[in-house]
Amino acid sequence: MIHKNRRAKLLSRLNAGGLVIIATNPEQIRSGDVHYPFRPHSDFWYLTGFTEPDAVAIFSSKSYHIFLRDKDPVRDIWDGKHLGVEAAPKALKADFSYPITQLKTRLPKLITNTSVLYYDFKPGALDDEIITLLADFEYQSLTPYVHEMRLFKDAEEIKLMQQASDISVAAHKLAMQKTQAGLFEFEITSVLDSHFRKNNAEHAYPPIVAGGENACILHYNDNNQRLKDGDLLLIDAGCEVSGYAADITRTFPINGKFSDAQRQIYQIVLDAQSSAIKSIRPGVAINRPHQIASDIIRQGLIKLDILPHDGNLSQFYMHNTGHWLGLDVHDTPEYKGTTQYHEFIAGMVITVEPGIYIHKDDKIDPIYWGIGIRIEDDVLVTQTSHKVLSAALVKNIDEIEDLVKNEHTTSD
């Protein structure tokens, strides 16, 4: 029923007589006859609840049609059972269902007398013949309307995101406890893998497990270097539960003890993140957390003589302080939708992830070289304030050192 209500809400925002056409992702070949694990297109999933490939939904205020793979007893033996055309109307609350092979022949009739079509297709979702057919009709992009809806999470979505956050928090704790000098980054990655799978969850994105100066590479994911005593380890990882993502980052000392230089930089990032999170509440400008974090980082680096007073902060902090989170880890990229939101509104979920990344530079004291630190949490905007979904994961210096050192002491 939730997906039926979403479709109705979407249609209420479109032109009267409009028709929505939305396709899921196609399966992708990894190599040979081996496919990548399939994941449905997020917008399609949001509106239909259907998670199989080779499907197209077409709906208006009058009717809902779903095209999907028909039952195939032989394919069921190899790939498992699929929903099939006969069971689709009841399972998906559709008025009509057809084999996906009939899309070309049935589509011309479905779009007759339509005032405007709403659709967006990624390469491979529909073939060129269908795209050509649709080109003769007035068209509007569907994405802004759907993303505007996805920006605001309902109670069920928040529940799933909290679950994803809880699993991710526990995985981070285990990884922090298992980290020791001499291990490889991939060994710590395996801790995350194991905990996610034990909880029937998947990675929401390729994890970043970056020791030492590897942490200065923002999207580092080789995860194959040996961890060194005295270095920091940055872990950026989150799982996905029923499509909804968590996105959490912690940075901590591999040997359980921050050096003085590491402690100084870490505290600047922590202060920036804490102040940015505190600013989040309904009515606050959505760019305010970034402004706050940037100001604190700038002043902190100036105080340490790392950044000149007139220096360019992007040398050390070159990304935004956060992004929307939901069915995609970088959710609803066209978040402005049909209305340009300048302020936080209840139901939004955003990450807060300031960082400092210091490469080797003769102008900077060498004690800071190779330090890369990022701290990231997932924050829900509530009716009056905010809630940190990942608050259970330690991030204060003393708490981190206690967690890492205690495990090392126990295992020695």
N, C-alpha and C positions, 0 to 999 in steps of 0.2 A: 504493500500500500504506500510505503514511503516514496517509492520511485514514481508511482502513479501521481501522487501529490506534487512531486517535483515537476513532472511534465505539465501538469495543469498550471502550476505557478509560472513556469516558463512561458507557456502559451498566452497567459494573461498579459505578458509584457511585450508580446509581438503584435504585429499588425493583424487585424481581423482578417481571417481567410488565409493566413500564412500557413505554410507547410514546412515541417522540420524533417531534414534527412541527416542522419548521423550514422557513421560506420565505425566499427571497432578496428583495432590494429590487425594487420595480417600477421600470420606466423612468419618468423624470420629464420633463415637457414644459418646455422653456425658454421658447418662445413659438411660436405658430402650430403648425406641424408639425415643429418642430426640437426634438430632445431634448438634455438634458444628457448628457455622456459617462457611460456606465453603469459603475457599480462595484458588485459584489455585496456583500450583507450580510456583514460580517466573520465572524460566527459560522457562517453557512452555508458560506462559503468555507473556513473552518478545518476543518469536518467533512466536506465533500464534495469540495473542490477544483474545483467547477464554477463558471464565471464568466459564464454567460449569464443573462439576466433570465427572468421567468415560470417559475420552477421551485420545486418543493416536495419536500423529502425526508422520508420517513416510515420509521423503522426501529426495530427491537426486537432482542432477542437471537436471534430466530428468522429475521428477514428484513429486507431493505433494498429499499424501493420509491422510485423517483424519477419525478416528474412533470415534464415539460419540453415545450418547443415541438417539434412534429413538423416533419419536413423539409417545406420549401415551396420548390420550384424558382423560383417567381417572387420570393419574398422573398430567396432566396439571391442573385439577380441584383442586387437593390437594396442589401442589407445585408451580404452575404457569407455563406459557408456556416455552418450551425449543426450542432451535434452530431446532433440527431435521436434519435427513440425507439429505432430499431433499433440504433444504435451505442452507446447509453448504457450498457447492462449491462457490456460489456467495458471501455469507457473509464473508467467511474466505479465499477467493482467492485460493481455493484448486482445484486440478484437479479431484480428486475422493473423495467420502465420502461413508462410510459404517457404519452399526450398530456396536457398540462396541462388540456385541455378535459374530460377524464374524471375530474378530481379529485372533483367533487361526487358523482358516481354511485358511485365506488369507495371513497370515504372511509368511509361507514357500515360496510361489511364489514370494512375494515382495523382499525377501532377496536373491533369486537365482541370481547368477552371480555378487554378490556384493564383491568388493575387501576387504572392511573393514567396520565394523559396529561401529557407535559412539552412545553410550548411557550410562546413569546412572539411576538406578532405586532405589527409596527408598522402604522400606518394605511396601507391600500392594499395590504398584502401578500396578504390573503385577503378575500373579500367577506363581507358580513353573514350570508348564508345559511349559510356554513360555520362562522362563529363561533358562530352560534346552535346548530348541530348539536353542536359540541364542548362547549357550555355544560352539557349534561346529564351530562357525565362528570367524575369527580374530576380536578382539575387542579393541577399544580405549575409554578412558574416554572422554565424551563430555564436562563435566563441565569446565575444564580450558579454552576451546575455547569460550564458551558462557560467562563466567565470565570476560574474557579479553575484550569482546565487551561491556558488561554491565558496566565496570569500567568507560567508557567514555560516558557522557550524551549528547544527542542531544538537540536541542532547545525545542522540545515538552516535553521531560523529565524534563528539567530545569524549564519549565513553571509549570508543575505539582508539582515539589518539592518546588518552590516558593509559590505556592498556599497552599500546606500543611504547610509550614513554617508560612505563614501569619495567617492561622487559629490557629495554635498552639501558636503563639505569643499572639494573642488576648485572647486565653484561659488562658494562664499564667498570663496575666495582670488582668483578672477577678478574678482568684484564689488569686493573691496577694492582691487585693482590698477587697476580702471577708474574708480573714483570720483574725481570732481573737482568743485570748486565751479563752479556754472553749469549743470551737468547737472540733469535732473529725476530724481526718485525712480523714475519708470517706466522710465527708461533703464537704471538699475541693475537693476531688476526683470527687464528683458529679457535681461541677462547670465545670470541664474539660469535663466530660461525656456530659453534656448538650450542651456546646458550640460546641463540635465536631459533635454531632447529628444534631444540628440546621443548620450546614453547610454541611450536608450529607457526613461526614467523620467518619472514625473509628479510634480507637486507633491503632497506629502502633506497640505497645507493651504494656504489662501491666504497668500502670503508677506507679511511685514511689512517694508517698506523705509521707515524713518521718520527723516527728517532733523530735527535741532534739537529743538524742543519737541514735535514730533510723536511722539517716542520716549516721551513721558510718557503717551501713549494706549496702553494695553496691547495692544489688538487693532486698532491702526491698520492699515488696508489700502487707504486711498485711493491711496497711492503716486503722487501727482500734483504734488507741490510741488518747487520748484527748490532745489537744494542750495546752502547758503551757506558761504562761507569762514569758518572759525572754529567752525563747528558740528560736532557729532558725527553719525554715521549709525549707526542701529541696524538690523541685518538679522536677522530671525528667519525662517529658511527651511529646509526639508528636503524631500527627495524620497521617493518611494515606489517600491520595487522588488518586483514580484510581490506587492503588497499590504502589504509591511512598510515601516514609516516610519522616517525619521530626523527629528530635531528639534534644530536648532542655532541659536544666537544669538551674534552678535558685535557689539560696538559700537566704533567707531574714529573718529578725526578725519578729516574730509573733506579737509583740506589736508595730512594726514600728520603733524601735530604736536599733541599734547595741550596745552591750556592748563594752567596750574597748578591751577585749580579742577577742571577735567575730570580731570586726573591724580589728584587727591586722591580724588574720588568713585570713579573707576574702580578705584583700588587697593583701596579698601574692599570693593567688590563682588568683585574678583578674590580677595582674601584670604578672603572669606566662602565663595566657591565652592570654592577649593582645599581649605580645611579641611573643608567639607561632604563633598567627594568622598573625602578621605582617611579619613573615618569609615565608609565603606560597606564592609561585609564580612558574611559570614554570622553571625547571632547578634546583630547590632546592631539596636536598635529602629528601625523604618522612619521614625519622625518625628525621629530624631536629627539627620540632615543639616539639617533646617529649624531645629531649635533652635540648632545651631551657627551657621548662617548668620545667623539673626536676632540672636543675641547679638553677633556681630562687627559687623554693620551698625549695631546700636543704639549700641555703644560708639564706633564710628567717627564717627557723626553727632553724638553728644554731644561728642566731642572737637573737632569743627569748629564747635560752637555752632549747629548746624542743628536739633538735637533737644534739648529740655530733658530733664533727668534723669528727670522724671516724665512725659515726653511719650509720645504714642501712635505707635508705630513704623509703624502701618498708614497714616499720613499719607504716608509715603515708600516703604514696602514693604508692599504690600497683597495679595500673592498667595503661594501656597505655593512652596517651593523646588524642587518637582519633581512629576512624575506618571509613571505607568507608560507604557511605550512598546511598540508591537508592530504588530499589524495595523491598529490605529487610533492616531493620534498621541496622543490621550488614551485610552490603552488600558484595557480591562477596568475601567470605572468602578466596577463592583460587585466590586472585587478581593477582598473578604473571602470571597466565595463561600460554601461550606458550612462553612469553617473560618476563624476569625478569625486572620489572620497578623499578629503584632505585630513580627516580626523579619525581617530580610533572609534570604533563602534563595537558594542558587545557582540560576541560571537566570532570575532576575528581571532586567528591564531598566528603568531609571528615568532620567529627566532630572534634572539639577541646574542650576537657573537662578535664582539670586538676582538681585535688581535694586534700584536706587534711582531714584526718579522725583521730581524737585523742580519743582513748579509755582511760578509767581510768587506771592510772599508777602512782605508788608512786614516780617514778623518775621525773614526770612532774608536774609543778605547777597546782593545782586543778582548777584554773580559766579557764584552757583550756580543762578540761575533758568534754567529750561528745560533742565536737564541730565537726560537719561533714559538710564540704562545698565543693560543686562542681559547676562549671560554665561551661555551654556547649552551643556552637553555631554550626551552619551548614555552611560550607565554600565551595564555588565553586571556582575552579582554573580557572582563565580566561586566555586570550591570553598573557597578560603582567603582571598580578598580581593575585588578588583574589576578591571575592565578598562574604560578609557575608549575607546569605539568611535570617538569624534571627536577623539582626541588629536592628530592630525596638523595640526589647524588652530591657528595661532598665537593667543595671547591675552595674553602678557606685553607690557607697554607698549613696551619697546624693540623687540621683534620685530614688533609691529604697525606702529610708526612706520617701521621699516626696509622692511617690505613695501609700505606705501602710498607712502612717499617715493621709493623706488627706481624704482617704475614711473613716477611723475610725472617724475622726472629723465630717465628714458629717453625719454619721449614728448615732452619739450619741445624 
